[in-house]
Every structure is written in C-alpha cells, then in structure tokens.
Amino acid sequence: DLWEFINLLPLLEGLQIAFRPVSVNGVAGLSQVMAQVVTKWSSDMNRTQILRSLTGVTPIRSFANIGGGFVEMVMEPLKMYRTGSDSQRVSRTMLRGLVSFLRNVTVESIDLTERILVGAQSSLEYMTACIEEDQAASSSGSRAAAASAGASSAEF
C-alpha cells in the first residue's frame, strides 16, 4: 500500500543527489560509521546541494524553467538596449525571448497536465482495486451466510 501511495506522488522524478566520497577511520561499530557518514553527507548537502535538490522537485523545477524563460524575455533585450544596440537587434532579441518564454510555459503546462492525469489515473485505479476487494469480501460473506441459512432450514 505504501508503494501505491508513493506512485501517486511523482514529485521527486528527476531529483539527483551526488554524495561525495567519505573516509571514516578509527571507528568501531557499524552504527558509529553510519553516524559519521550521515553527518558528513548532511553537511555537504546543506552547503552545496540544497538548491539543486529543490530544483529537482517537479513544481519547483517548473517554476525555475518558466522563470528562466521570463528572464530571457526581459533581461536579454534590456542588456542589448543598455549596450546601445540598434532597435532592430533589440526587437529580435525581445522576440526570441518571448518565444523562449512561451515555449517554456507551454512545455511545463503540458508536463504538469500529464503528471496530474497520471496521478489521477493511479488514484482511480487504486480506489477501484480497493472497492473490488471490499465487494468481493462482502459477496463471499453473504454467500456464506446464505449457505448457512439454507443448511439450517434443511434441518427442520
């Protein structure tokens, strides 16, 4: 049942965490080794990988991608304008940024819609399986009750 629940939450798809090699010396016992490894890896996670881990979570990754497209749409033409480029180059850069932004919004919208539909399908399949189990259990219980009632009436 836990794995079914985990399948309903595909939020961590694409999450990558890289652990640095750890050297542990002069420690007796597996529990002490594990404690030191976890301590060293957690400090590494806190310092270097929190942002990368957060951008691996599906909703945050979507916002990051859309934000990147927005930055391309606004900041690139602004840089071109500040450097004194002609208006035609600024316009082309603005158009390129707009296309990039709209592409990111479209792709992320489709991806999010797909994830929602897959999650809905998984939850409906799980609920259907649960209902079928309940119906099978109740029908076998009612058959047993009917059989015992039939057997008791035959004795009279």
Biotite code that builds the C-alpha atoms (Angstrom):
import biotite.structure as struc

atoms = struc.array([
    struc.Atom([0.000, 0.000, 0.000], chain_id="A", res_id=1, res_name="ASP", atom_name="CA", element="C"),
    struc.Atom([2.881, 2.373, 0.728], chain_id="A", res_id=2, res_name="LEU", atom_name="CA", element="C"),
    struc.Atom([4.335, 1.863, -2.760], chain_id="A", res_id=3, res_name="TRP", atom_name="CA", element="C"),
    struc.Atom([0.938, 2.673, -4.284], chain_id="A", res_id=4, res_name="GLU", atom_name="CA", element="C"),
    struc.Atom([0.910, 5.929, -2.320], chain_id="A", res_id=5, res_name="PHE", atom_name="CA", element="C"),
    struc.Atom([4.433, 6.756, -3.452], chain_id="A", res_id=6, res_name="ILE", atom_name="CA", element="C"),
    struc.Atom([3.398, 6.188, -7.060], chain_id="A", res_id=7, res_name="ASN", atom_name="CA", element="C"),
    struc.Atom([0.701, 8.817, -6.609], chain_id="A", res_id=8, res_name="LEU", atom_name="CA", element="C"),
    struc.Atom([3.312, 11.471, -5.821], chain_id="A", res_id=9, res_name="LEU", atom_name="CA", element="C"),
    struc.Atom([5.755, 11.703, -8.737], chain_id="A", res_id=10, res_name="PRO", atom_name="CA", element="C"),
    struc.Atom([7.208, 14.909, -7.332], chain_id="A", res_id=11, res_name="LEU", atom_name="CA", element="C"),
    struc.Atom([10.756, 13.674, -6.964], chain_id="A", res_id=12, res_name="LEU", atom_name="CA", element="C"),
    struc.Atom([11.203, 12.468, -10.518], chain_id="A", res_id=13, res_name="GLU", atom_name="CA", element="C"),
    struc.Atom([14.479, 13.724, -11.905], chain_id="A", res_id=14, res_name="GLY", atom_name="CA", element="C"),
    struc.Atom([15.905, 14.513, -8.472], chain_id="A", res_id=15, res_name="LEU", atom_name="CA", element="C"),
    struc.Atom([19.632, 13.831, -8.458], chain_id="A", res_id=16, res_name="GLN", atom_name="CA", element="C"),
    struc.Atom([21.795, 13.899, -5.369], chain_id="A", res_id=17, res_name="ILE", atom_name="CA", element="C"),
    struc.Atom([25.536, 13.307, -5.623], chain_id="A", res_id=18, res_name="ALA", atom_name="CA", element="C"),
    struc.Atom([27.279, 12.143, -2.473], chain_id="A", res_id=19, res_name="PHE", atom_name="CA", element="C"),
    struc.Atom([30.986, 12.870, -2.115], chain_id="A", res_id=20, res_name="ARG", atom_name="CA", element="C"),
    struc.Atom([33.298, 10.040, -1.139], chain_id="A", res_id=21, res_name="PRO", atom_name="CA", element="C"),
    struc.Atom([33.685, 9.816, 2.637], chain_id="A", res_id=22, res_name="VAL", atom_name="CA", element="C"),
    struc.Atom([36.604, 8.344, 4.560], chain_id="A", res_id=23, res_name="SER", atom_name="CA", element="C"),
    struc.Atom([35.991, 7.137, 8.105], chain_id="A", res_id=24, res_name="VAL", atom_name="CA", element="C"),
    struc.Atom([38.938, 5.942, 10.222], chain_id="A", res_id=25, res_name="ASN", atom_name="CA", element="C"),
    struc.Atom([39.323, 4.794, 13.813], chain_id="A", res_id=26, res_name="GLY", atom_name="CA", element="C"),
    struc.Atom([35.687, 3.972, 14.391], chain_id="A", res_id=27, res_name="VAL", atom_name="CA", element="C"),
    struc.Atom([34.366, 0.778, 15.927], chain_id="A", res_id=28, res_name="ALA", atom_name="CA", element="C"),
    struc.Atom([30.966, -0.498, 15.003], chain_id="A", res_id=29, res_name="GLY", atom_name="CA", element="C"),
    struc.Atom([28.610, -0.041, 12.114], chain_id="A", res_id=30, res_name="LEU", atom_name="CA", element="C"),
    struc.Atom([26.400, 2.427, 13.975], chain_id="A", res_id=31, res_name="SER", atom_name="CA", element="C"),
    struc.Atom([29.309, 4.833, 14.546], chain_id="A", res_id=32, res_name="GLN", atom_name="CA", element="C"),
    struc.Atom([30.430, 4.518, 10.922], chain_id="A", res_id=33, res_name="VAL", atom_name="CA", element="C"),
    struc.Atom([26.916, 5.258, 9.681], chain_id="A", res_id=34, res_name="MET", atom_name="CA", element="C"),
    struc.Atom([26.569, 8.194, 12.090], chain_id="A", res_id=35, res_name="ALA", atom_name="CA", element="C"),
    struc.Atom([29.790, 9.797, 10.805], chain_id="A", res_id=36, res_name="GLN", atom_name="CA", element="C"),
    struc.Atom([28.900, 9.178, 7.155], chain_id="A", res_id=37, res_name="VAL", atom_name="CA", element="C"),
    struc.Atom([25.440, 10.703, 7.615], chain_id="A", res_id=38, res_name="VAL", atom_name="CA", element="C"),
    struc.Atom([26.941, 13.688, 9.440], chain_id="A", res_id=39, res_name="THR", atom_name="CA", element="C"),
    struc.Atom([29.475, 14.354, 6.687], chain_id="A", res_id=40, res_name="LYS", atom_name="CA", element="C"),
    struc.Atom([26.938, 13.872, 3.899], chain_id="A", res_id=41, res_name="TRP", atom_name="CA", element="C"),
    struc.Atom([24.323, 16.066, 5.587], chain_id="A", res_id=42, res_name="SER", atom_name="CA", element="C"),
    struc.Atom([26.808, 18.929, 5.992], chain_id="A", res_id=43, res_name="SER", atom_name="CA", element="C"),
    struc.Atom([27.711, 18.542, 2.300], chain_id="A", res_id=44, res_name="ASP", atom_name="CA", element="C"),
    struc.Atom([24.011, 18.575, 1.390], chain_id="A", res_id=45, res_name="MET", atom_name="CA", element="C"),
    struc.Atom([23.404, 21.712, 3.423], chain_id="A", res_id=46, res_name="ASN", atom_name="CA", element="C"),
    struc.Atom([26.303, 23.557, 1.812], chain_id="A", res_id=47, res_name="ARG", atom_name="CA", element="C"),
    struc.Atom([26.205, 22.531, -1.818], chain_id="A", res_id=48, res_name="THR", atom_name="CA", element="C"),
    struc.Atom([23.178, 20.596, -2.954], chain_id="A", res_id=49, res_name="GLN", atom_name="CA", element="C"),
    struc.Atom([20.054, 22.091, -1.399], chain_id="A", res_id=50, res_name="ILE", atom_name="CA", element="C"),
    struc.Atom([19.333, 24.361, -4.368], chain_id="A", res_id=51, res_name="LEU", atom_name="CA", element="C"),
    struc.Atom([19.966, 21.577, -6.878], chain_id="A", res_id=52, res_name="ARG", atom_name="CA", element="C"),
    struc.Atom([17.764, 19.247, -4.838], chain_id="A", res_id=53, res_name="SER", atom_name="CA", element="C"),
    struc.Atom([14.964, 21.784, -4.684], chain_id="A", res_id=54, res_name="LEU", atom_name="CA", element="C"),
    struc.Atom([15.058, 22.383, -8.416], chain_id="A", res_id=55, res_name="THR", atom_name="CA", element="C"),
    struc.Atom([14.711, 18.614, -8.873], chain_id="A", res_id=56, res_name="GLY", atom_name="CA", element="C"),
    struc.Atom([11.269, 18.687, -7.248], chain_id="A", res_id=57, res_name="VAL", atom_name="CA", element="C"),
    struc.Atom([8.689, 18.869, -10.028], chain_id="A", res_id=58, res_name="THR", atom_name="CA", element="C"),
    struc.Atom([6.697, 22.015, -9.092], chain_id="A", res_id=59, res_name="PRO", atom_name="CA", element="C"),
    struc.Atom([9.821, 23.976, -8.204], chain_id="A", res_id=60, res_name="ILE", atom_name="CA", element="C"),
    struc.Atom([11.585, 22.825, -11.370], chain_id="A", res_id=61, res_name="ARG", atom_name="CA", element="C"),
    struc.Atom([8.610, 24.026, -13.411], chain_id="A", res_id=62, res_name="SER", atom_name="CA", element="C"),
    struc.Atom([8.750, 27.469, -11.810], chain_id="A", res_id=63, res_name="PHE", atom_name="CA", element="C"),
    struc.Atom([12.513, 27.609, -12.323], chain_id="A", res_id=64, res_name="ALA", atom_name="CA", element="C"),
    struc.Atom([12.147, 26.780, -16.028], chain_id="A", res_id=65, res_name="ASN", atom_name="CA", element="C"),
    struc.Atom([9.382, 29.332, -16.533], chain_id="A", res_id=66, res_name="ILE", atom_name="CA", element="C"),
    struc.Atom([11.402, 31.911, -14.591], chain_id="A", res_id=67, res_name="GLY", atom_name="CA", element="C"),
    struc.Atom([14.416, 31.235, -16.815], chain_id="A", res_id=68, res_name="GLY", atom_name="CA", element="C"),
    struc.Atom([12.278, 31.868, -19.889], chain_id="A", res_id=69, res_name="GLY", atom_name="CA", element="C"),
    struc.Atom([10.962, 35.082, -18.349], chain_id="A", res_id=70, res_name="PHE", atom_name="CA", element="C"),
    struc.Atom([14.496, 36.266, -17.627], chain_id="A", res_id=71, res_name="VAL", atom_name="CA", element="C"),
    struc.Atom([15.405, 35.577, -21.258], chain_id="A", res_id=72, res_name="GLU", atom_name="CA", element="C"),
    struc.Atom([12.374, 37.556, -22.386], chain_id="A", res_id=73, res_name="MET", atom_name="CA", element="C"),
    struc.Atom([13.100, 40.604, -20.221], chain_id="A", res_id=74, res_name="VAL", atom_name="CA", element="C"),
    struc.Atom([16.791, 40.735, -19.346], chain_id="A", res_id=75, res_name="MET", atom_name="CA", element="C"),
    struc.Atom([18.385, 39.911, -22.705], chain_id="A", res_id=76, res_name="GLU", atom_name="CA", element="C"),
    struc.Atom([16.648, 42.732, -24.609], chain_id="A", res_id=77, res_name="PRO", atom_name="CA", element="C"),
    struc.Atom([17.408, 45.068, -21.706], chain_id="A", res_id=78, res_name="LEU", atom_name="CA", element="C"),
    struc.Atom([21.116, 44.179, -21.917], chain_id="A", res_id=79, res_name="LYS", atom_name="CA", element="C"),
    struc.Atom([21.067, 44.785, -25.666], chain_id="A", res_id=80, res_name="MET", atom_name="CA", element="C"),
    struc.Atom([19.365, 48.152, -25.146], chain_id="A", res_id=81, res_name="TYR", atom_name="CA", element="C"),
    struc.Atom([21.868, 49.212, -22.480], chain_id="A", res_id=82, res_name="ARG", atom_name="CA", element="C"),
    struc.Atom([24.833, 48.310, -24.694], chain_id="A", res_id=83, res_name="THR", atom_name="CA", element="C"),
    struc.Atom([23.496, 50.678, -27.326], chain_id="A", res_id=84, res_name="GLY", atom_name="CA", element="C"),
    struc.Atom([22.472, 48.134, -29.944], chain_id="A", res_id=85, res_name="SER", atom_name="CA", element="C"),
    struc.Atom([20.150, 49.288, -32.681], chain_id="A", res_id=86, res_name="ASP", atom_name="CA", element="C"),
    struc.Atom([16.413, 48.914, -32.214], chain_id="A", res_id=87, res_name="SER", atom_name="CA", element="C"),
    struc.Atom([16.168, 46.112, -34.760], chain_id="A", res_id=88, res_name="GLN", atom_name="CA", element="C"),
    struc.Atom([18.548, 43.863, -32.768], chain_id="A", res_id=89, res_name="ARG", atom_name="CA", element="C"),
    struc.Atom([16.719, 44.706, -29.550], chain_id="A", res_id=90, res_name="VAL", atom_name="CA", element="C"),
    struc.Atom([13.411, 43.790, -31.213], chain_id="A", res_id=91, res_name="SER", atom_name="CA", element="C"),
    struc.Atom([14.787, 40.470, -32.485], chain_id="A", res_id=92, res_name="ARG", atom_name="CA", element="C"),
    struc.Atom([16.185, 39.661, -29.047], chain_id="A", res_id=93, res_name="THR", atom_name="CA", element="C"),
    struc.Atom([12.855, 40.558, -27.476], chain_id="A", res_id=94, res_name="MET", atom_name="CA", element="C"),
    struc.Atom([11.033, 38.302, -29.938], chain_id="A", res_id=95, res_name="LEU", atom_name="CA", element="C"),
    struc.Atom([13.476, 35.445, -29.271], chain_id="A", res_id=96, res_name="ARG", atom_name="CA", element="C"),
    struc.Atom([12.971, 35.878, -25.527], chain_id="A", res_id=97, res_name="GLY", atom_name="CA", element="C"),
    struc.Atom([9.198, 35.913, -25.924], chain_id="A", res_id=98, res_name="LEU", atom_name="CA", element="C"),
    struc.Atom([9.301, 32.713, -27.992], chain_id="A", res_id=99, res_name="VAL", atom_name="CA", element="C"),
    struc.Atom([11.548, 31.074, -25.384], chain_id="A", res_id=100, res_name="SER", atom_name="CA", element="C"),
    struc.Atom([9.241, 32.130, -22.551], chain_id="A", res_id=101, res_name="PHE", atom_name="CA", element="C"),
    struc.Atom([6.128, 30.876, -24.332], chain_id="A", res_id=102, res_name="LEU", atom_name="CA", element="C"),
    struc.Atom([7.867, 27.590, -25.187], chain_id="A", res_id=103, res_name="ARG", atom_name="CA", element="C"),
    struc.Atom([8.811, 27.078, -21.525], chain_id="A", res_id=104, res_name="ASN", atom_name="CA", element="C"),
    struc.Atom([5.283, 27.883, -20.358], chain_id="A", res_id=105, res_name="VAL", atom_name="CA", element="C"),
    struc.Atom([3.790, 25.505, -22.922], chain_id="A", res_id=106, res_name="THR", atom_name="CA", element="C"),
    struc.Atom([6.155, 22.630, -22.169], chain_id="A", res_id=107, res_name="VAL", atom_name="CA", element="C"),
    struc.Atom([5.757, 22.984, -18.416], chain_id="A", res_id=108, res_name="GLU", atom_name="CA", element="C"),
    struc.Atom([1.961, 23.239, -18.734], chain_id="A", res_id=109, res_name="SER", atom_name="CA", element="C"),
    struc.Atom([1.830, 20.055, -20.804], chain_id="A", res_id=110, res_name="ILE", atom_name="CA", element="C"),
    struc.Atom([4.205, 18.287, -18.403], chain_id="A", res_id=111, res_name="ASP", atom_name="CA", element="C"),
    struc.Atom([2.195, 19.354, -15.359], chain_id="A", res_id=112, res_name="LEU", atom_name="CA", element="C"),
    struc.Atom([-1.072, 18.326, -17.025], chain_id="A", res_id=113, res_name="THR", atom_name="CA", element="C"),
    struc.Atom([0.392, 14.921, -17.831], chain_id="A", res_id=114, res_name="GLU", atom_name="CA", element="C"),
    struc.Atom([1.561, 14.450, -14.245], chain_id="A", res_id=115, res_name="ARG", atom_name="CA", element="C"),
    struc.Atom([-1.856, 15.413, -12.888], chain_id="A", res_id=116, res_name="ILE", atom_name="CA", element="C"),
    struc.Atom([-3.618, 12.999, -15.245], chain_id="A", res_id=117, res_name="LEU", atom_name="CA", element="C"),
    struc.Atom([-1.214, 10.145, -14.435], chain_id="A", res_id=118, res_name="VAL", atom_name="CA", element="C"),
    struc.Atom([-1.714, 10.790, -10.726], chain_id="A", res_id=119, res_name="GLY", atom_name="CA", element="C"),
    struc.Atom([-5.489, 10.864, -11.163], chain_id="A", res_id=120, res_name="ALA", atom_name="CA", element="C"),
    struc.Atom([-5.395, 7.614, -13.145], chain_id="A", res_id=121, res_name="GLN", atom_name="CA", element="C"),
    struc.Atom([-3.242, 5.929, -10.495], chain_id="A", res_id=122, res_name="SER", atom_name="CA", element="C"),
    struc.Atom([-5.531, 7.061, -7.681], chain_id="A", res_id=123, res_name="SER", atom_name="CA", element="C"),
    struc.Atom([-8.652, 5.921, -9.567], chain_id="A", res_id=124, res_name="LEU", atom_name="CA", element="C"),
    struc.Atom([-7.097, 2.521, -10.287], chain_id="A", res_id=125, res_name="GLU", atom_name="CA", element="C"),
    struc.Atom([-6.150, 2.176, -6.626], chain_id="A", res_id=126, res_name="TYR", atom_name="CA", element="C"),
    struc.Atom([-9.656, 3.140, -5.483], chain_id="A", res_id=127, res_name="MET", atom_name="CA", element="C"),
    struc.Atom([-11.186, 0.692, -7.982], chain_id="A", res_id=128, res_name="THR", atom_name="CA", element="C"),
    struc.Atom([-8.995, -2.115, -6.648], chain_id="A", res_id=129, res_name="ALA", atom_name="CA", element="C"),
    struc.Atom([-9.993, -1.274, -3.067], chain_id="A", res_id=130, res_name="CYS", atom_name="CA", element="C"),
    struc.Atom([-13.703, -1.208, -3.944], chain_id="A", res_id=131, res_name="ILE", atom_name="CA", element="C"),
    struc.Atom([-13.444, -4.516, -5.819], chain_id="A", res_id=132, res_name="GLU", atom_name="CA", element="C"),
    struc.Atom([-11.725, -6.103, -2.810], chain_id="A", res_id=133, res_name="GLU", atom_name="CA", element="C"),
    struc.Atom([-14.482, -4.837, -0.497], chain_id="A", res_id=134, res_name="ASP", atom_name="CA", element="C"),
    struc.Atom([-17.195, -6.105, -2.840], chain_id="A", res_id=135, res_name="GLN", atom_name="CA", element="C"),
    struc.Atom([-15.517, -9.492, -3.174], chain_id="A", res_id=136, res_name="ALA", atom_name="CA", element="C"),
    struc.Atom([-15.208, -9.776, 0.598], chain_id="A", res_id=137, res_name="ALA", atom_name="CA", element="C"),
    struc.Atom([-18.838, -8.757, 1.205], chain_id="A", res_id=138, res_name="SER", atom_name="CA", element="C"),
    struc.Atom([-20.210, -11.059, -1.518], chain_id="A", res_id=139, res_name="SER", atom_name="CA", element="C"),
    struc.Atom([-18.275, -14.050, -0.166], chain_id="A", res_id=140, res_name="SER", atom_name="CA", element="C"),
    struc.Atom([-19.561, -13.211, 3.318], chain_id="A", res_id=141, res_name="GLY", atom_name="CA", element="C"),
    struc.Atom([-23.173, -13.006, 2.099], chain_id="A", res_id=142, res_name="SER", atom_name="CA", element="C"),
    struc.Atom([-22.803, -16.319, 0.215], chain_id="A", res_id=143, res_name="ARG", atom_name="CA", element="C"),
    struc.Atom([-21.519, -17.979, 3.363], chain_id="A", res_id=144, res_name="ALA", atom_name="CA", element="C"),
    struc.Atom([-24.441, -16.546, 5.351], chain_id="A", res_id=145, res_name="ALA", atom_name="CA", element="C"),
    struc.Atom([-26.917, -17.719, 2.715], chain_id="A", res_id=146, res_name="ALA", atom_name="CA", element="C"),
    struc.Atom([-25.363, -21.187, 2.681], chain_id="A", res_id=147, res_name="ALA", atom_name="CA", element="C"),
    struc.Atom([-25.547, -21.464, 6.456], chain_id="A", res_id=148, res_name="SER", atom_name="CA", element="C"),
    struc.Atom([-29.160, -20.224, 6.416], chain_id="A", res_id=149, res_name="ALA", atom_name="CA", element="C"),
    struc.Atom([-30.023, -22.830, 3.782], chain_id="A", res_id=150, res_name="GLY", atom_name="CA", element="C"),
    struc.Atom([-28.372, -25.564, 5.788], chain_id="A", res_id=151, res_name="ALA", atom_name="CA", element="C"),
    struc.Atom([-30.223, -24.620, 8.973], chain_id="A", res_id=152, res_name="SER", atom_name="CA", element="C"),
    struc.Atom([-33.605, -24.568, 7.202], chain_id="A", res_id=153, res_name="SER", atom_name="CA", element="C"),
    struc.Atom([-32.964, -28.009, 5.737], chain_id="A", res_id=154, res_name="ALA", atom_name="CA", element="C"),
    struc.Atom([-32.537, -29.461, 9.226], chain_id="A", res_id=155, res_name="GLU", atom_name="CA", element="C"),
    struc.Atom([-36.076, -28.573, 10.314], chain_id="A", res_id=156, res_name="PHE", atom_name="CA", element="C"),
])
